[in-house]
Amino acid sequence: MTAALRFDPIRLPPKCEALRKEVRAFLAEEIAGGTFNPFKPNREDIDVPEFCRKVGERGWIGMTWPKKYGGHERSFLERYVVTEEMRVANAPTRRFFVADRQSGPILLKYAPEHIKMDILPRICRGELCFAIGMSEPNSGSDLFAAKTRATRTDGGYLVNGTKIWTSSAHIADYMIALFRTSPPTKENRRHGLTQFLVKMKQPGIQVNPIGQITGQFEFNEVVFTDYFVPDDHLLGEIDGAWKQATSELAYERSGPERFLETYYVLTELVRAVGDKPDTRSAEGIGRLVAQLHTMRRMSVSVAGMLQAGKEPVVEASIVKDIGTVWEQQLPHRVRDLAAFVEETATNRETLERQLDFAIKTAPKLTIQGGTTEVLRGIIARGLGLR
Amino acid sequence: MAESENIVVATAEKIFADLADAQTINHDKKGAWKAPLWNALSEAGLPLSWVDEELGGSGANLADGFAVLGAAGRFAIAVPLAETMLAGWLLSQARIASPEGEMTVAPATPKDRITVNADGTLSGRARGVPFAKEAKHIAALASGANGMSIALVKADDVRIEPGLNLANDHNDIVSFDKVRPVAAKPAPKGFDQTTLMLMGGVVRSLQIAGALESMLDISVRYSNERVAFEKKISKFQAVQHNLARLAGESAAALAAATSAADAIASVPSFNDDAVFLEAASAKIRCSEAAEKGGGIAHQVHGAIGFTIEHILHRYSLRALAWRDDFGSESYWAVELGKRVAARGADELWPLVASR
């Protein structure tokens, strides 16, 4: 018997709905006040530090973390609601989201106490931006191939090598990076990688921007030349980062940000067709909404499992696989249906502009955060095929 | 199959495992399996799960009944268990007692209409009525001058033109030629044909999701047994990725169907956009999954899965056939799309997020 996949119909508790209203009101206010423009998705508004500080003030960063470190000890489901409302409103969360989702939890688990006390409260206040240093030139998803070396020296390590495809490195205050501290062994190809906390904007680090086909500059190449990392910036076990990295994946892979990145085109299509759509548009919209609803139910279900302390690695991978394929196809399906939108639709230009951007964004969606191929390999392992 | 902790579901699973083994049924050309299976289900009170005790049923709650249907899907059960449960549920809406024996429901497609004449007889034609030929009674939803009625009709009193669905299960045309029902009462306020179609659609969604779980299970098992080019086909990356996609479709179907069932079991009204979203989405997404997932299961099995000897078709063809009952995915997609458009663009996300 195959391991049964469970997706119980978890419902968000009432306090989540109260929080949702609060988040919506906040976002409406910020949009009205001009802090960001939801109709210019991710273009001019990649980096809005002022917005991050306001989100921090509301207590919506580090929501599940201990109060001692500036967190709010709220549930994973409450955090879920905040994430999806931010995503749907196209809010500029890039600056704090990586720290909130991944870097903070890693520090909580593996950093020495004085570092936690120093950094985590600042993340919660929305003051810090993190980058993730995993991929390297010619290695991509194949993390075992990482070559950037951290060599032992007095009181720490000297780092030499290059990370690439590093989102937000140009604005980041810190990076959590995977460096090679030993060669892999014959028995274990995963051996020899260690996680470090890297302070950016220091001597020995050069950040080179890489343009994207969307016109944005979000990726970077990060070159380390005799960069010094002190001993207390080592995170967790020496040579054992692989184990550490994989246990976090369920958090990274099943959230609402994994199917809502191009959602805005669906709203605009519904707006453009008006309240009495033709049959073809109605059917197209109906199918897309049914697919969206289903994915969200799956994603909430995984959030419920995480809240219950489980590690639903396979279920989370399924949500990311289906979710990213969906958000990738969405602009193309909307484009299909947009052919029938009346010339007079009030938002026609907005729809077209957003479609252009979403279609250019689409190719990255099944690559970032674990490619479809890697995810399907994880699912296959869960099915007992590998 | 996973042993269920729920006593009602565990009873059903035990009966299915003992008397509805797919391999045995597939080899039994004479249908000798049918009577013992139906008798065992009846003795356990499962066909009338959703009927109160005072109306002749066993009074299980909606959630338990839905879970039984998921299990029935996993075994691709081909006796009118789901239909009888649905018929009993429909009759109960008007407090009409359920008779013993197999039942089915009419209409089973959204566009068919049955009408109540001035003299109380019923007229109309319903296509695609599952298992009508094997039913003793039909629970009918009809519209008349005084609104919607629910009626119990003897199968002997209607004209049945036999037909078969993709899986060779009965799927018949039922004509009501001024038929006098055994009992007829007004439907509750707000209960209309959409209500019946939504409930029927969720029943089929659960069955499709169950069938997909089994297709995933037997496909994974087969890929670990079958050797080609000197290795198990499960070791080929292309096969692994196909099975991962099948797992995704199976999971999506299960999530959508169980979420819709949970919505119906916990929200008292069908006249609620959120319940409509859940039920319509389940039928749409499960039907899509039946097509995609069933296709992959066949691809993994190769030629053997295309034979009548192999059990795969018991699941794949039924899952495909169930798409057409109580509104196809394109029917519900149009209805859902219209509702979403009528609510307006800015109400779409609040609707999705309300579940």
Interface residues (C-beta under 8 A of the other chain):
Chain A: M1 T2 A4 L5 F7 D8 P9 R11 R20 E84 E85 V88 Y263 L266 T267 E268 V270 R271 V273 G274 D275 K276 P277 T279 S281 A282 E283 G284 I285 G286 R287 V289 A290 Q291 L292 H293 T294 M295 R296 R297 M298 S301 V314 E315 I318 D321 I322 E373 L375 R376 G377 I379 A380 G382 L383 G384 L385 R386
Chain B: M1 A2 E213 L216 D217 V220 R221 S223 N224 S234 K235 Q237 V239 Q240 H241 L243 A244 R245 A247 G248 S250 A251 A252 L254 A255 A256 T258 S259 A261 D262 A263 L277 E278 A280 S281 A282 I284 R285 E288 E329 S330 W332 A333 V334 E335 L336 G337 K338 V340 A341 A342 G344 A345 D346 L348 W349 V352 A353 R355
